Amino acid sequence: MSRINKLIPHYDRKRRRWRVEFADRSPEEGDLLYVASEYARSGLYFPYNTEQTAEKEYNGHSHSFQGVIRALLEDPAGFTTVGFEEYYSKQELQFLAALQNKLKTDLTK
């Protein structure tokens, strides 16, 4: 692989992970979301609250939607995105509401 291609995120088969090199700092490797975020020098941010973070100075958050789902599964009764709707698409909010409703129904059985 040429030097120019290594400056673009790519899957390293030998290491079995995504990787990107930089001209001005050490390479980064890991899952695709992490490497793409480092490459773009930006990232995703999904704030929410759970029973543990409600009324605290800092809300809960994740840098992936999968992390948000994990937080909801860990605290279905206390999980909320109220006040943070602008960070989510309509489809994501509908999915979270459906999942939370299903959890509440199944947990009361």
Long-range contacts (C-beta under 8 A, 24 or more apart in sequence): 8-39, 9-35, 9-36, 9-39, 33-63, 33-64, 37-63, 45-87, 46-84, 46-87, 46-88, 47-81, 47-84, 47-87, 48-72, 48-79, 48-80, 48-81, 48-84, 49-78, 49-79, 49-80, 49-81, 49-82, 49-83, 49-84, 50-74, 50-75, 50-78, 50-79, 50-80, 51-75, 51-77, 51-78, 52-78, 54-78, 54-80, 59-84, 65-92, 68-92, 68-96, 69-96, 69-99, 72-96, 72-99, 72-100, 72-103, 73-103, 76-100, 76-103, 76-104, 76-107, 77-104
